[in-house]
Amino acid sequence: MNNELISIIIPIYNVEKYLCECLDSVINQTYKNLEIILVDDGSYDGSAQICDEYSKKDNRIKVIHKENGGISSARNVGLNVAKGKYISFVDSDDWVENKFIEDLYSYANKDTIVCCAYNRIENGKIVIHGLGKLIICDKLKFVNLLKDSELKGFIGKDIDHLGSSLWNKLFPAWIFQNVRCPDGKNSEDIFIILKLFNKINKVIICPSLNYNYRARENSIVATINKSNLKDYLDAYLEQEKDLLNWDNSDLLKKIKLIIVYTAIMNYSLYGYGFYRLNKNEIENLKNIIYNRKKYIPNSLKKLRIKVFLFINFEFILKIIYKFKKILKSKI
């Protein structure tokens, strides 16, 4: 395989504390034929200046300054100008090992998406997310693995070892034709990831721990508010639409169960007092759950009880959440 150009897109917003570590890790990749696209999404700390300083030190860096439009908008701007044969994403508060691109590229071709394992770092604690071995599979097997991994996370049996993120992967650039992140939305990875996997035939999961994901309390992902949680639910509803075209009943059952979990989580955070829901929003959640409750297996008794109470005796479930909140505050 030739030494082909690879575009790395880095959306940036107010991360001056972490940005140098991120950029140093990218410019020091062992794979050198890179186009590094920094999209400054209207930062008002020192991030914009850091971007400009790095562009003077490395001619592979292209800086785009834009008005704040959110992470989806920033990713899309990067995609619109990317010239690489392959595309990878790095979040600006994360960092990568120096063989991140080299290892992914060693498996790459135009009909394959390549993923790597990653470290999740939170409060000094490191948790490895990965399957520990090389896996080569078709897209159907991979998405089944992905949904099984997500469900284990929701059920609490294990962590989600795969995840729907864009950032620990190498994509052939052509698959982004007619695919963009939804402007103004968070959870943009979940919105589009199945659209991308549907375009290829093969997925390779390599065990290399080459990506370091920093879980921050004030990050977009960790911010609990009604808008973020609605986007999260809407993203899985979009995946449900995508999977209708895959004609696979097992996958549809899994995504419908994930949607039930996500909708109940939306309500539970309302019950714990993180935000307010009006009557119409609560009824919408009920309808979403009601239309998918038959996919809850008998083994998930706690979830079945929550769904039963929510649909039939919502006021009781709300009292339970309030009581739990009081107990937690006294511990």
Contacts in CASP RR format, 6 or more apart in sequence:
PFRMAT RR
TARGET T0000
AUTHOR 0000-0000-0000
METHOD contacts of the structure
MODEL  1
MNNELISIIIPIYNVEKYLCECLDSVINQTYKNLEIILVDDGSYDGSAQI
CDEYSKKDNRIKVIHKENGGISSARNVGLNVAKGKYISFVDSDDWVENKF
IEDLYSYANKDTIVCCAYNRIENGKIVIHGLGKLIICDKLKFVNLLKDSE
LKGFIGKDIDHLGSSLWNKLFPAWIFQNVRCPDGKNSEDIFIILKLFNKI
NKVIICPSLNYNYRARENSIVATINKSNLKDYLDAYLEQEKDLLNWDNSD
LLKKIKLIIVYTAIMNYSLYGYGFYRLNKNEIENLKNIIYNRKKYIPNSL
KKLRIKVFLFINFEFILKIIYKFKKILKSKI
1 105 0 8 1.000
1 108 0 8 1.000
1 109 0 8 1.000
3 33 0 8 1.000
4 33 0 8 1.000
4 84 0 8 1.000
4 85 0 8 1.000
4 86 0 8 1.000
4 105 0 8 1.000
5 33 0 8 1.000
5 34 0 8 1.000
5 35 0 8 1.000
5 83 0 8 1.000
5 84 0 8 1.000
5 85 0 8 1.000
5 86 0 8 1.000
6 31 0 8 1.000
6 33 0 8 1.000
6 34 0 8 1.000
6 35 0 8 1.000
6 84 0 8 1.000
6 85 0 8 1.000
6 86 0 8 1.000
6 87 0 8 1.000
6 88 0 8 1.000
6 101 0 8 1.000
6 105 0 8 1.000
6 170 0 8 1.000
7 34 0 8 1.000
7 35 0 8 1.000
7 36 0 8 1.000
7 37 0 8 1.000
7 78 0 8 1.000
7 82 0 8 1.000
7 83 0 8 1.000
7 84 0 8 1.000
7 86 0 8 1.000
7 87 0 8 1.000
7 88 0 8 1.000
7 173 0 8 1.000
8 26 0 8 1.000
8 34 0 8 1.000
8 35 0 8 1.000
8 36 0 8 1.000
8 37 0 8 1.000
8 87 0 8 1.000
8 88 0 8 1.000
8 89 0 8 1.000
8 90 0 8 1.000
8 101 0 8 1.000
9 37 0 8 1.000
9 39 0 8 1.000
9 75 0 8 1.000
9 78 0 8 1.000
9 79 0 8 1.000
9 82 0 8 1.000
9 87 0 8 1.000
9 88 0 8 1.000
9 89 0 8 1.000
9 90 0 8 1.000
10 22 0 8 1.000
10 23 0 8 1.000
10 26 0 8 1.000
10 36 0 8 1.000
10 37 0 8 1.000
10 38 0 8 1.000
10 39 0 8 1.000
10 89 0 8 1.000
10 90 0 8 1.000
10 91 0 8 1.000
10 92 0 8 1.000
11 39 0 8 1.000
11 41 0 8 1.000
11 70 0 8 1.000
11 71 0 8 1.000
11 74 0 8 1.000
11 75 0 8 1.000
11 89 0 8 1.000
11 91 0 8 1.000
11 92 0 8 1.000
12 19 0 8 1.000
12 38 0 8 1.000
12 39 0 8 1.000
12 40 0 8 1.000
12 41 0 8 1.000
12 43 0 8 1.000
12 47 0 8 1.000
12 51 0 8 1.000
12 74 0 8 1.000
12 92 0 8 1.000
13 40 0 8 1.000
13 41 0 8 1.000
13 42 0 8 1.000
13 43 0 8 1.000
13 47 0 8 1.000
13 68 0 8 1.000
13 70 0 8 1.000
13 71 0 8 1.000
13 74 0 8 1.000
13 92 0 8 1.000
14 43 0 8 1.000
14 44 0 8 1.000
14 45 0 8 1.000
14 47 0 8 1.000
15 22 0 8 1.000
15 43 0 8 1.000
15 45 0 8 1.000
15 47 0 8 1.000
15 92 0 8 1.000
15 93 0 8 1.000
16 43 0 8 1.000
16 45 0 8 1.000
16 46 0 8 1.000
16 47 0 8 1.000
16 50 0 8 1.000
18 92 0 8 1.000
18 93 0 8 1.000
18 94 0 8 1.000
18 95 0 8 1.000
18 214 0 8 1.000
19 47 0 8 1.000
19 50 0 8 1.000
19 51 0 8 1.000
19 92 0 8 1.000
19 93 0 8 1.000
20 50 0 8 1.000
21 95 0 8 1.000
22 90 0 8 1.000
22 91 0 8 1.000
22 92 0 8 1.000
22 93 0 8 1.000
22 94 0 8 1.000
22 95 0 8 1.000
23 36 0 8 1.000
23 38 0 8 1.000
23 50 0 8 1.000
23 54 0 8 1.000
24 95 0 8 1.000
25 90 0 8 1.000
25 95 0 8 1.000
25 96 0 8 1.000
25 97 0 8 1.000
25 98 0 8 1.000
25 100 0 8 1.000
26 34 0 8 1.000
26 36 0 8 1.000
26 90 0 8 1.000
26 96 0 8 1.000
27 36 0 8 1.000
27 54 0 8 1.000
27 57 0 8 1.000
27 58 0 8 1.000
27 60 0 8 1.000
27 61 0 8 1.000
28 98 0 8 1.000
29 96 0 8 1.000
29 98 0 8 1.000
29 99 0 8 1.000
29 100 0 8 1.000
29 101 0 8 1.000
29 102 0 8 1.000
30 98 0 8 1.000
30 99 0 8 1.000
30 101 0 8 1.000
30 102 0 8 1.000
31 99 0 8 1.000
31 101 0 8 1.000
31 102 0 8 1.000
31 105 0 8 1.000
34 60 0 8 1.000
34 101 0 8 1.000
35 60 0 8 1.000
35 62 0 8 1.000
35 82 0 8 1.000
35 83 0 8 1.000
35 84 0 8 1.000
36 58 0 8 1.000
36 60 0 8 1.000
36 61 0 8 1.000
36 62 0 8 1.000
37 62 0 8 1.000
37 64 0 8 1.000
37 78 0 8 1.000
37 81 0 8 1.000
37 82 0 8 1.000
38 51 0 8 1.000
38 54 0 8 1.000
38 55 0 8 1.000
38 61 0 8 1.000
38 62 0 8 1.000
38 63 0 8 1.000
38 64 0 8 1.000
39 64 0 8 1.000
39 66 0 8 1.000
39 74 0 8 1.000
39 75 0 8 1.000
39 77 0 8 1.000
39 78 0 8 1.000
40 47 0 8 1.000
40 48 0 8 1.000
40 51 0 8 1.000
40 63 0 8 1.000
40 64 0 8 1.000
40 65 0 8 1.000
40 66 0 8 1.000
41 66 0 8 1.000
41 68 0 8 1.000
41 69 0 8 1.000
41 70 0 8 1.000
41 71 0 8 1.000
41 73 0 8 1.000
41 74 0 8 1.000
42 48 0 8 1.000
42 65 0 8 1.000
42 66 0 8 1.000
42 67 0 8 1.000
42 68 0 8 1.000
42 69 0 8 1.000
47 92 0 8 1.000
48 65 0 8 1.000
51 61 0 8 1.000
51 63 0 8 1.000
51 65 0 8 1.000
52 63 0 8 1.000
54 61 0 8 1.000
55 61 0 8 1.000
55 62 0 8 1.000
55 63 0 8 1.000
62 81 0 8 1.000
64 77 0 8 1.000
64 78 0 8 1.000
64 81 0 8 1.000
66 73 0 8 1.000
66 74 0 8 1.000
66 77 0 8 1.000
69 183 0 8 1.000
69 184 0 8 1.000
70 184 0 8 1.000
71 181 0 8 1.000
71 186 0 8 1.000
71 188 0 8 1.000
71 220 0 8 1.000
72 180 0 8 1.000
72 181 0 8 1.000
72 182 0 8 1.000
72 183 0 8 1.000
72 184 0 8 1.000
72 185 0 8 1.000
72 186 0 8 1.000
72 188 0 8 1.000
73 181 0 8 1.000
73 183 0 8 1.000
73 184 0 8 1.000
75 89 0 8 1.000
75 166 0 8 1.000
75 181 0 8 1.000
75 188 0 8 1.000
76 180 0 8 1.000
76 181 0 8 1.000
76 183 0 8 1.000
79 87 0 8 1.000
79 176 0 8 1.000
79 180 0 8 1.000
82 173 0 8 1.000
84 173 0 8 1.000
85 172 0 8 1.000
85 173 0 8 1.000
86 105 0 8 1.000
86 108 0 8 1.000
86 170 0 8 1.000
86 171 0 8 1.000
86 172 0 8 1.000
86 173 0 8 1.000
87 170 0 8 1.000
87 171 0 8 1.000
87 172 0 8 1.000
87 173 0 8 1.000
87 176 0 8 1.000
88 100 0 8 1.000
88 101 0 8 1.000
88 104 0 8 1.000
88 167 0 8 1.000
88 169 0 8 1.000
88 170 0 8 1.000
88 171 0 8 1.000
89 166 0 8 1.000
89 167 0 8 1.000
89 169 0 8 1.000
90 96 0 8 1.000
90 167 0 8 1.000
90 211 0 8 1.000
91 167 0 8 1.000
91 213 0 8 1.000
93 214 0 8 1.000
93 216 0 8 1.000
93 219 0 8 1.000
94 167 0 8 1.000
94 211 0 8 1.000
94 212 0 8 1.000
94 213 0 8 1.000
94 214 0 8 1.000
95 212 0 8 1.000
95 214 0 8 1.000
96 210 0 8 1.000
96 211 0 8 1.000
96 212 0 8 1.000
97 208 0 8 1.000
97 209 0 8 1.000
97 210 0 8 1.000
97 211 0 8 1.000
97 212 0 8 1.000
99 208 0 8 1.000
99 210 0 8 1.000
100 116 0 8 1.000
100 210 0 8 1.000
100 211 0 8 1.000
101 170 0 8 1.000
103 116 0 8 1.000
103 206 0 8 1.000
103 208 0 8 1.000
103 210 0 8 1.000
104 114 0 8 1.000
104 116 0 8 1.000
104 169 0 8 1.000
104 170 0 8 1.000
104 206 0 8 1.000
104 210 0 8 1.000
105 114 0 8 1.000
105 170 0 8 1.000
107 114 0 8 1.000
107 204 0 8 1.000
107 206 0 8 1.000
108 114 0 8 1.000
108 170 0 8 1.000
108 172 0 8 1.000
109 172 0 8 1.000
109 202 0 8 1.000
110 172 0 8 1.000
110 174 0 8 1.000
111 172 0 8 1.000
111 200 0 8 1.000
111 201 0 8 1.000
111 202 0 8 1.000
112 172 0 8 1.000
112 200 0 8 1.000
112 201 0 8 1.000
112 202 0 8 1.000
112 203 0 8 1.000
112 204 0 8 1.000
113 169 0 8 1.000
113 170 0 8 1.000
113 171 0 8 1.000
113 172 0 8 1.000
113 175 0 8 1.000
113 196 0 8 1.000
113 197 0 8 1.000
113 200 0 8 1.000
113 202 0 8 1.000
113 203 0 8 1.000
113 204 0 8 1.000
114 169 0 8 1.000
114 170 0 8 1.000
114 203 0 8 1.000
114 204 0 8 1.000
114 205 0 8 1.000
114 206 0 8 1.000
115 162 0 8 1.000
115 168 0 8 1.000
115 169 0 8 1.000
115 203 0 8 1.000
115 204 0 8 1.000
115 205 0 8 1.000
115 206 0 8 1.000
116 168 0 8 1.000
116 169 0 8 1.000
116 205 0 8 1.000
116 206 0 8 1.000
116 207 0 8 1.000
116 208 0 8 1.000
116 209 0 8 1.000
116 210 0 8 1.000
116 211 0 8 1.000
117 128 0 8 1.000
117 129 0 8 1.000
117 130 0 8 1.000
117 131 0 8 1.000
117 132 0 8 1.000
117 168 0 8 1.000
117 205 0 8 1.000
117 206 0 8 1.000
117 207 0 8 1.000
117 208 0 8 1.000
117 209 0 8 1.000
117 210 0 8 1.000
117 211 0 8 1.000
118 128 0 8 1.000
118 129 0 8 1.000
118 130 0 8 1.000
118 168 0 8 1.000
118 209 0 8 1.000
118 210 0 8 1.000
118 211 0 8 1.000
118 212 0 8 1.000
118 213 0 8 1.000
119 126 0 8 1.000
119 127 0 8 1.000
119 128 0 8 1.000
119 129 0 8 1.000
119 209 0 8 1.000
119 211 0 8 1.000
119 212 0 8 1.000
119 213 0 8 1.000
120 126 0 8 1.000
120 127 0 8 1.000
120 128 0 8 1.000
120 129 0 8 1.000
120 213 0 8 1.000
120 215 0 8 1.000
121 212 0 8 1.000
121 213 0 8 1.000
121 214 0 8 1.000
121 215 0 8 1.000
122 214 0 8 1.000
122 215 0 8 1.000
127 159 0 8 1.000
128 209 0 8 1.000
129 159 0 8 1.000
129 160 0 8 1.000
129 161 0 8 1.000
129 162 0 8 1.000
129 163 0 8 1.000
129 213 0 8 1.000
130 161 0 8 1.000
130 162 0 8 1.000
130 205 0 8 1.000
130 207 0 8 1.000
131 145 0 8 1.000
131 161 0 8 1.000
131 162 0 8 1.000
131 205 0 8 1.000
131 207 0 8 1.000
132 207 0 8 1.000
133 207 0 8 1.000
134 204 0 8 1.000
134 205 0 8 1.000
134 206 0 8 1.000
134 207 0 8 1.000
135 145 0 8 1.000
135 203 0 8 1.000
135 204 0 8 1.000
135 205 0 8 1.000
136 202 0 8 1.000
136 203 0 8 1.000
136 204 0 8 1.000
136 205 0 8 1.000
137 145 0 8 1.000
137 202 0 8 1.000
137 203 0 8 1.000
137 205 0 8 1.000
138 201 0 8 1.000
138 202 0 8 1.000
138 203 0 8 1.000
139 197 0 8 1.000
139 198 0 8 1.000
139 200 0 8 1.000
139 201 0 8 1.000
139 202 0 8 1.000
139 203 0 8 1.000
140 246 0 8 1.000
140 248 0 8 1.000
140 251 0 8 1.000
141 203 0 8 1.000
142 197 0 8 1.000
142 203 0 8 1.000
142 205 0 8 1.000
143 194 0 8 1.000
143 197 0 8 1.000
143 246 0 8 1.000
143 251 0 8 1.000
144 250 0 8 1.000
144 251 0 8 1.000
144 254 0 8 1.000
145 162 0 8 1.000
146 162 0 8 1.000
146 163 0 8 1.000
146 164 0 8 1.000
147 251 0 8 1.000
147 254 0 8 1.000
147 255 0 8 1.000
147 258 0 8 1.000
148 254 0 8 1.000
149 158 0 8 1.000
149 160 0 8 1.000
149 161 0 8 1.000
149 162 0 8 1.000
149 163 0 8 1.000
150 160 0 8 1.000
150 162 0 8 1.000
150 163 0 8 1.000
150 164 0 8 1.000
150 258 0 8 1.000
151 254 0 8 1.000
151 257 0 8 1.000
151 258 0 8 1.000
151 261 0 8 1.000
152 158 0 8 1.000
152 159 0 8 1.000
152 160 0 8 1.000
153 159 0 8 1.000
153 160 0 8 1.000
154 258 0 8 1.000
154 261 0 8 1.000
155 300 0 8 1.000
162 205 0 8 1.000
164 189 0 8 1.000
164 190 0 8 1.000
164 193 0 8 1.000
165 189 0 8 1.000
165 193 0 8 1.000
165 213 0 8 1.000
166 188 0 8 1.000
166 189 0 8 1.000
166 192 0 8 1.000
166 193 0 8 1.000
167 189 0 8 1.000
167 211 0 8 1.000
167 213 0 8 1.000
168 210 0 8 1.000
168 211 0 8 1.000
168 213 0 8 1.000
171 196 0 8 1.000
172 200 0 8 1.000
175 196 0 8 1.000
175 199 0 8 1.000
175 200 0 8 1.000
176 196 0 8 1.000
179 192 0 8 1.000
179 195 0 8 1.000
179 196 0 8 1.000
179 199 0 8 1.000
180 192 0 8 1.000
181 188 0 8 1.000
181 191 0 8 1.000
181 192 0 8 1.000
182 188 0 8 1.000
182 191 0 8 1.000
182 192 0 8 1.000
185 191 0 8 1.000
185 231 0 8 1.000
185 234 0 8 1.000
185 235 0 8 1.000
186 220 0 8 1.000
186 221 0 8 1.000
186 227 0 8 1.000
186 228 0 8 1.000
186 231 0 8 1.000
186 232 0 8 1.000
187 228 0 8 1.000
187 231 0 8 1.000
187 232 0 8 1.000
187 234 0 8 1.000
187 235 0 8 1.000
188 235 0 8 1.000
190 232 0 8 1.000
190 235 0 8 1.000
190 236 0 8 1.000
190 238 0 8 1.000
190 239 0 8 1.000
191 234 0 8 1.000
191 235 0 8 1.000
191 238 0 8 1.000
191 239 0 8 1.000
193 239 0 8 1.000
194 239 0 8 1.000
194 242 0 8 1.000
194 243 0 8 1.000
195 242 0 8 1.000
197 203 0 8 1.000
198 242 0 8 1.000
198 245 0 8 1.000
198 246 0 8 1.000
215 221 0 8 1.000
215 222 0 8 1.000
216 222 0 8 1.000
220 228 0 8 1.000
224 269 0 8 1.000
224 274 0 8 1.000
224 275 0 8 1.000
225 274 0 8 1.000
225 275 0 8 1.000
226 270 0 8 1.000
226 275 0 8 1.000
226 276 0 8 1.000
226 277 0 8 1.000
229 265 0 8 1.000
229 266 0 8 1.000
229 269 0 8 1.000
229 275 0 8 1.000
230 266 0 8 1.000
232 262 0 8 1.000
232 266 0 8 1.000
233 259 0 8 1.000
233 262 0 8 1.000
233 263 0 8 1.000
233 266 0 8 1.000
233 288 0 8 1.000
236 255 0 8 1.000
236 258 0 8 1.000
236 259 0 8 1.000
236 262 0 8 1.000
237 259 0 8 1.000
237 288 0 8 1.000
239 255 0 8 1.000
240 252 0 8 1.000
240 255 0 8 1.000
240 256 0 8 1.000
240 259 0 8 1.000
243 251 0 8 1.000
243 252 0 8 1.000
243 255 0 8 1.000
244 252 0 8 1.000
253 295 0 8 1.000
256 292 0 8 1.000
256 295 0 8 1.000
257 292 0 8 1.000
257 295 0 8 1.000
257 296 0 8 1.000
257 297 0 8 1.000
259 288 0 8 1.000
259 292 0 8 1.000
260 288 0 8 1.000
260 289 0 8 1.000
260 292 0 8 1.000
260 293 0 8 1.000
260 295 0 8 1.000
260 296 0 8 1.000
260 303 0 8 1.000
260 307 0 8 1.000
261 303 0 8 1.000
263 285 0 8 1.000
263 288 0 8 1.000
263 289 0 8 1.000
264 289 0 8 1.000
264 303 0 8 1.000
264 306 0 8 1.000
264 307 0 8 1.000
264 310 0 8 1.000
266 277 0 8 1.000
266 285 0 8 1.000
267 277 0 8 1.000
267 282 0 8 1.000
267 285 0 8 1.000
267 310 0 8 1.000
267 317 0 8 1.000
268 321 0 8 1.000
269 275 0 8 1.000
270 276 0 8 1.000
270 277 0 8 1.000
270 282 0 8 1.000
271 318 0 8 1.000
271 321 0 8 1.000
271 322 0 8 1.000
271 325 0 8 1.000
272 321 0 8 1.000
272 324 0 8 1.000
272 325 0 8 1.000
273 321 0 8 1.000
273 325 0 8 1.000
277 285 0 8 1.000
282 314 0 8 1.000
285 310 0 8 1.000
286 310 0 8 1.000
286 311 0 8 1.000
286 314 0 8 1.000
289 307 0 8 1.000
289 310 0 8 1.000
289 311 0 8 1.000
290 311 0 8 1.000
293 307 0 8 1.000
293 311 0 8 1.000
296 303 0 8 1.000
296 304 0 8 1.000
296 307 0 8 1.000
298 304 0 8 1.000
306 317 0 8 1.000
309 316 0 8 1.000
309 317 0 8 1.000
309 320 0 8 1.000
310 317 0 8 1.000
END
